[in-house]
Amino acid sequence: MPQTTPETADWVSRLADEVIAEAERRAPGKPVVCASGVSPSGPIHLGNLREIMVPHLVADEIKRRGVPCEHILSWDDYDRFRKVPAGVEGVDASWNEHIGKPLTAVPAPPGSLYPNWAEHFKAPLVTALGEMGVEVRQISQTAQYTAGAYRDQILFAMRERRRIDAVLGRYRTKQAEQAPEPSGDAAERAAVEGSGAAGEDDGSGGSGAYYPYKPYCTVCGRDTNTVTAYDDGTTELSYACECGHEETVKLAEHTRGKLVWKVDWPMRWTYEGVVFEPAGVDHHSPGSSWVVGGHLVREVFGGERPIGPMYAFVGIQGMAKMSSSRGGVPTAADALRIMEAPLLRWLYARRRPNQSFKIAFDGEIQRTYDEWDALGRKVADGTAQPADVASWTRAVGTAGGPLPATPHPLPYRTLASVVDVTTGDEEQTLRILGDLDPAHPVRSLDETRPRLDRAACWVETQMPAESRTRVRPEPDAELLASLDDEQRASLRLLVDGLADHWSLDGLTTLVYGVPKMRAGLPADAKPTPELKAAQRAFFALLYRLLVGGETGPRLPTLLLAVGADRVRTLLGG
C-alpha cells in the first residue's frame, strides 16, 4: 500500500501510516475504525468540529489508499443534561427542571422541528457534515443503551467494580489538583463545559460502595440517585432517588441507565474496536477520562486505548450578530453560510491537530480567501509545496470524489464589495461582474455561486454597519469647488482614461498610474515614499468624492460598481 515519504508527508499522511500499521497489529484484515464522540448538549460549535475533522481526514486518507476504513460518530445523547446553555432562543430557567435527564428526554427548544433536545442540536451538524463531504456511521448512545446493546459489558463492569474503583482511585486526587483551566476564549470555555468528560462523576460517593452504573429514575427520569445495593448473582440493583422514589431492578434486563463516563468510554473502545480517536486538551490532564480510560481499557476490559493526538482548541475571530443568538460560539452551519465547504475543510486540514487556529468571521475572511485562491493557482501551475498540495487536495474532495465548487471563482473581497455597493441587486451585480474581466466575462450569476451567496451573507450578517458603502447620490459641489489645480488635473486624467481601462485590471493600472503620470514618471516606475504619499492622497480624494469617507472598497471594484457615467458625474467630469 502507498506510504508517505519525507518529501510528501503531511500530518494526515503520517497519522494514516501509523493507524494502518496499528490496525494491522491489533486485528489483521479487519476494517480500520476511526472514531469521534460528540455530546449534543447545546450548539455544536467549530471547536467541537475538530473532534470530527481530525478522524475524518485520517480515515479519508486511509480510504484513498484502498484500505477498508470506517469513521464512527458516537452521539453521547444518553448523557445527562448538565446545565441550561446560554443564548439558546426561547430557552429559559424553566429548563432547569430537566437537569439530570438524558439529553434525548429533554424537550427541544420552542418551535423546533425535532422531538427532543439532542436531535435538535444534532441536525445542523449532520447537514453541515453532508455539505462538507464527511461520511460517518452515526451511533446513538440512547439507542445502544435502551436496546441493551451493552448489557454484557455493563454486567461485567459491575462484577469488576472493585478493580475499576482501584484504578480510578489512583487518579482522583491528581485530577482535582491538575485539571486544566480554560482560557478566555469563548469556544474553549464552551468546549470544556460541554465535554462529555468535564465534570462527569466517576461513580464514587453516595452509599460508600462503588458502582460504575447510574440508573435513570423510573419516576422522575433523572440520574439524581444513589445505588444502594447490588447482587452479582441475581443482578438485582437497588437505588434511592432524590425525588423520593426507591426501586430494585434486575440489571440483566434494565435499560434505563448507563455506565459513568470514565467507564463508558473505555468500554466502547473495546466494543467498537476503535484504533484511532483524538481527544481535546481537557481530556489529557492527569485523572482525565483519556488518561484513566487508557488504564481501564487495558487492566479491566482487556483492550487497548486508541492511538490519537491531543488536539488544540479552535478560536473565532470577529463574530457578529450571526452567532449572537447562540451564546457567542458559532457552529459549522454558521461558518458554511459565509464560506464554501472546501475552504472550511482546508482550515482544519492545513494545521496539525496540536496547533490552535482561529476561523475569521470578520474582514479577515477576505484575506483567508485570498490565501486559498493563491494556493489554488500554485497547485494549478505546479509551484505549491507538497504539504500544501496535500491540504488543498483534502479540502476540495474526498475519497468519494470532488466537492461542489464555484465554476467562476472571483475574489471573495471583490464579490463582497460588489454586493455591498449594489445592496444585492442582481441585475447591477451581473453588470459589474461582467465588466471585471472582459476576456473572461461572467454571463450568469450562477457561474459565481455558491461563493457569491456566501459573500452576500457575510455582508448582510457580519459586515459592520459603519463599514457599509453608501455611494453619494449627488456630487459634493463644495468639495469639488475647493480642489486645487493639481487635484483637478488628476481627476481629469482618471475620467479621460475610464473608457480605455474599463476592467478590474485596467482600472487598477489607471488609479495607481494617475499619480505617476502627474509626477512625470513612467507607468512601470517603482514606488518611492513620495509616490506612495501621492497615491494615498489621490485615493483619499476619490473616496471622499465617491462615498464621502477616507476609505472604502478597493477603488477599481468601487469604480466598476458605481458605473462609468456616474463616476464621471461624481468626479465633476
N, C-alpha and C positions, 0 to 999 in steps of 0.2 A: 504494500500500500504506500501511497506518497508520504514522504517525510519532509519536514521543513529543513532548510539549510540556513546557516548563519546569514546568508545574503537575502533570503526571502522571509525569514521568521518575523512574525509579529506576535503579540501576546496571545492572540486567539490560536494561531497555529501551534505555538509551543504548548499551550494547555491541551489542545486536541491530541498532540503526541503523547502527553502524559496520561490523559484519560484513556486513550485506546490501549496503551500498554498496561495500565492498571486494570482495566476491564478484562483484558485477556488473562491477566494473572489471577483475577478473582473468579471469573466464570467464563472460561474459553468457549467461544462460539455463540454466546448469548448476546442479544442486542444491548448496546450501551444505554444506561439510564442516567439522564441528567435531570436535576430537579430544581424547582423553585417552590417557595411557600409564601403565600400572602394572606393576611388577615383582613377581610373586608369590613373592618370596624368603623370605617369612615371613608372619605375620599381617598382613593389610592393614587398617591402623588408621584411626581417624577423621581423622587428618591427611591420609592418602592420599585419603580420600573427597572432599576439596575439589578434588583433581585431576579428579574426575569430576563433581562437582556444579556447578562453575562453567560448564563447557561444556554440561552438561545444561540448566541453567536458560536459558542463552542460546539453545541450539538449540530448546528448547521454546517460547520466546517467538517465535522465527522461524517455527516451525510454526503457532503460534496466528494468525499474520498470513497464513497461507496460502501461505507461500514454501516450496518443497521444500527439505528440510534433512535431513542425516544426521549422527548422532553416532557416531563410531567409537571403540571402546575397544581399543587395541592392548595385548595382553598381551605384555610383554617376557619371555616364558618360555623364550627361547633364550639369555638372558643366562647368564653363568657363575654358579655357586653360589659366592658370595664368602666367606661365613662362616656358622658354625652359630649361629643366633639363640638367645638365652637364653629360658628359660621355656616351651619347646615340650615338652609332656608326652611322655615316652618317648624323646626325642632327646638323645643324649649326645655325648661327644667322638668316638665312633666314626664319626660323620657327617663328620668332617674328611677322611676318605678320598675324599669326593665333591667336595671343593672343586676348582673348575676345570671341572666338568662342566656341561652345560646344565641348567637347573632342571628340565626335563622328563625328564632322565636320572637324577635323584636319587630314591632311594626315598622314599615317603611316610612320615610318622611311623607308629609301630606302631599297629595297629588301624584305620587309615584305610580308608575305602571307596573311595579313589581310587588310580589306578595310579601316580602319581608326586607328587613334592613340589609342583610347580606347580599341578597340578589340585586337590590337597588344599587349598591356600590360596586358589585362585580360587573354589571352590564356595560358601563362606559369603558372599562379597561378591556373587556373582551372585544368590543367593537374596535378599539384602538389597536389592539394586537392584530386583529384581522387586517386592518389597513396597513400595518407595518410588516405584514408577511410573517408574523411569529406564529408558528404552529406548535400547539401544546395539546396534551391529553389532560383535560381538567378532571380533578378528583375532589369531590365534595366530602369533607370530613363528617359533615352531618349525615350524608348518605351512608358513608362507610360505617360509622358507629351505630346508627339506628338500624342498619341491616345486619348487624352482628358480624361484620367482616373481620373484626379484630378480637372476637371472643376468645380464641385460644391464647392470643398474646396478652389479653387482659388477665385471664386466669393465671397464666404463667407469671406475670409481673406481681400479682397478689401473693402467689406462693413464694416468690423471691423478694418479698418486700423488705426483709431484714438486710439482705445483701444490697439492695438498692439504697436503703436508708444509710447504710455504712458508707457507700461511695459518695452520696450527697453530703453526708456529714463532714467529709474531708474538706469540703469547699464552702460551706455556708458562711464561715467567718470571713474567708477571703473575698467572697462576693460582696459582702456588706462593706468591707474596708476599701475595696478597689474598684467598685462599679464606676464606669466612665461617666463623666459629666458632659451632657450635651452642650454644644456651643450656642451662640446667639442666633444661629441660622434657623429660620422657621422650618425648613424642610428637615433639618437634622433633629430638631426637637420633636417634630411630628413622627419621624421615623422611630425614635427611641420610645416615645409614648405609645405608638401603635404597634410596636413589635410584639409578636406572639410570646416572646420570652421575657420582655421587660415587665418587671413587677409581678410575674406569674409565680404563685407559690409552688413549692415542690412536693406538697402533700404532708409536710411536717406540721406539728402542732396539734391542737384540738384535744383528743382524748388521752394523749401521751403515747399511744402506739402510732406507728407509721403505716399509712395506707396510700398507695400511689393512684388510687382510683377515686374519682369525685363524681357522685351521682347528681343529677338534676332532680330537685324535689318534685314528687308526683303532684303535689297540691299547688305550690306557688311557681314552679318551673325554674327556680333559681338554684345555684350551687352553694347557697349560703348555709351549708350544713356541715356536720361533723360525723364522720364514720365512727361508730362506737364499738363495733364488733365485726369479726369476720371468721367464718369457719371454712377452712380449706377443704374439708371433706364434703360438706353439703353445699358449699359456695354461698351460704346464706350471709348476707351483708346487712347490718343494721345501721341506720343513720338517724340523726336528730337535726331537724332544720330550724333555723331561727324563726320561721313563721309559726312554729309550734308543732308541726307535723313530725311524727316519728313513724318509722316503717322498717320492715325487714323484707328484703327482696332476695331472689335467687340469682346470683351474678351470672350463672351459666345461661340464664335466659334474659337477663336485664339488658336493655338497650338504651336507657336514658341516663347516660353518663359517659365520662371519658377519662383516660389516663391524664394525669397532670402533665403540663407541657414538657418538663425536663425528662420525663419518661416516655411520653408520647413520641417525641421527635426521634430519639434513637430506635424506638420500636419500629417506626415507619421506615427508617433507613434499611433495616433488615427485611421488613415485609416487602418493600418495593425493589430491593436490590440496587439502591442508589449508589452510583460510582462517583458522580460529580455534583456538588452543590456548594455554591459560595455562601458566605454569611457576612452580615454587616459588622461594623465596628462594635456595636452594642453586644454582639454575641461572643466577642473574643476576650472579654475581661475574665480574670480568674473567677471561677464559680459560675460562669455563664452557661447557658444551655449547650452551646457548641463544645465548650471545654469538658463539662461534666458528661455531656452526651457521648463524647468520644470514649470515656471510661465505661459508661453503662453499656454501650453497644458491644464493646469487646468483653467486659467482665461478666455481664449478665445475659445479654441476648445472643452472644456468640457470633456477632457480625463484625463489621468494620465501619468506621466513620468514613463518609465520602471524602475524597480529596476536593479541594476547592480553596480559592483565595479569599482573603478578607477584602471586602470592597468598601471604598470610601463613600462619603455622602455626596449627593448631587445638590448643588445650590441653585438658586434662582436669582437672576439679575433683572431688576426693573419691572416688578409686577404692577399691573394697573387694575382697572375695575373688572377685567375678565375673571380674576381669581378672588376678588374681594368677598364674594358670597361663599367662598369655600374656606374661609379661615386663613386666607393668605398663602395657601400652598397649592399651586396648580397641578393638574393631572395631565396624563398623556393626551387625553382628549382636548384639553385646553391648548397644549402645545401644537397639536395637529390642526388646530383652527388657524394658526398663524404660520405654520411651516409644513413643508412636504414631508411625507414619511421617510424618504431616503435621507434627508438632512438630519432628522431626529435620530435615525439609526446610526448615522455617521458620528454624531456627538458621543454616543456610547461606545462605538467600535474603535475610535481612534485613541481613546485613553485607556491605559492599563487599569484594572479594577482598583488598585490601591491609590490611584490618582483621583483626587477630588476635582470637580469642574463645575462650572455654572452654565446654565441654559439662559440665554438672553431673551427677555420679553420686551426690553426697551429698544432704543435705537441701535443698540449693539447687534441686534439680529441682522441688520443690513451688512455689517462687517463680517458676520458669520457666513452669510450667504455669498459675499464676495470671495471669501476664502474657499468656500465649497465650489463655486464656479471656477475659480482659478485652478483648483485641484483637478476638476474635470477636464480642463484644457490641457493640463500637463499629462494626465493619463492618456488623452487622445493623441498627443504628439510624442509620447514615449519618453518624456523627461521627468516623470514623477519617480520618487524613491520607492523601492519595493514595498516597504511597510505602508506607505501612503496609498499605493495601488491596492494593497490588501484591504485597507479600511474602506476605500472607495468601493471596491468590488462587493464587500459585505454590506455596504449601505444601499446599493442600487438594486440588489437582488438577493435571492436565497438559493438553496439547492433546488428548490422547486421552480425557479425561473425569475425573470426580472420583475421589479415592481413597476407600477404605472409611473410614467414620467411626463413632464410638460414637453410637448413637441417643440415649441419655440421658446426656450427658457431665457427671457430677458432679465437683466439685472433686477433683483428684488427692490433695491433702493429706487430704481427708475420707476418700477410699477407703483411703488408706494407714493412716490411724488406725483405721478400722473393721477392716481386715484384721489389723492389729497386735493389737487387743483381742480379736478373735474367733479369732485364730490360724487364720484361713482357713475356719472353719466356715460352710458356705454357707447353712444354714438361719438361723443367727444373723445372718449378713451381710445376707441378704434382709430379715429383720425390721427391722434398723436402717436400711437404705437406704430401706425402705418408709415409715419414720417421718420421714425428713428433711424432706419437703415434702408434707404431706397433700393439698395442692391438685393436685399432680402426682406421685403416688406411683410408686415403682418396683415393678412387679409381677413382674418376672423379671430375674434377674441378667444374662441375655443382653442386656438393654437397656443395661447399663453396660459391656459388653465391646466392644472389647478393652482399654479403659482400665483396667477393674478388674483384669484379668490383669497388665497392666504394673505397676500399683501393688503388686499382691501379690508380683510378682517382685522389685520394689525392696525391699520389706520383708524378704523372705527372703534376698536376696543382698547388699544394700547398707546396710541399717539397722544401725547399731552395736548390739551386744548390750546395752550399758548403756542404750540409748535405748528398748529394747522395753518395752511397757506390761504390767505384771502387776497386775491388779486384786486387791485384798485379798480373801482367801477369807472372812474374818470381820471384824466391826467392831473398830476399835482401841479397846478398852474403856478403856485407860489414858489415851489422848489425849482421848476423849470426856468422861471424868470430870474432866479438868483444865480444861475450857473455862470461860470467864467468861460472865457473863450476856449480854453483847453478842454474843459468838460464837454462843451458843445461840439467841438471837433471830434472828440472820441465817440460821442453818441452818433454823430453823422456817419462816421466810419462803420459803426456797427449796423445802423439802419440800412446803409447802402449795400452792405455785404450780406444781408439776410437771404435774399433770393438765391445767391450763388452758394450758400452754405447751409441750406435748409435740411439738415440731417443731424443726428446726435454728434457724430464725429466732426462734421463741418462746423457746427456751432461751437463745439469745444475749441477748435482751431481759431475760430473768429474771436470769441470772447477773450481768449488768452493772447491773441495776436494784436488786438487793437492797441494795448499799451506799448507793445513792441514797435508797432508802426509809428506811433506818436513820438517814440524816443529815437526813431531813425534806425532801428535795429532790424536785422533780417528775421524772418519767421522762425528760423531754427536757432535763434540766439539762446544761449544758456542763461538760466535765471541768475540774476545778481540781487543783492539786498535791495538796491534801488528799484530794479524792475519788479521784484515781488511786492514792494510797497506800493508801486504804481498800480499793479494789478489788483491788490486788495482795495485800494481806494476806488478804482473803477467798478469793481464788483459791488462794493457797498452802495455806490451811487445807483447802479442798476436795480438793486434790491429795494432801495428807497422809492424809486420811481415806479417799480412794478408792484410791490407788495407792502410798501410803507414801513419796512423794517430794515435792519442792517444785515440780516441773514435770511436764508430760506432754502428751498430745494436747490440742487445743483443747477446753475444758470442755464446750461444747454437744455436740460429737461424742462425747466420752467419756461424758457422761450418757446419751445415746441408746444407746451401745454397752453400757453396764452394765445398762440397763433400769430402769424406774421403781421397781419393788418392791425391787430390790437396792440402788438408790441410797438409798431410804428406810432400809433396814436399816443400811447402812454409815455413814449420817449420823446414826444414832441416833433416827430418826423412826419 
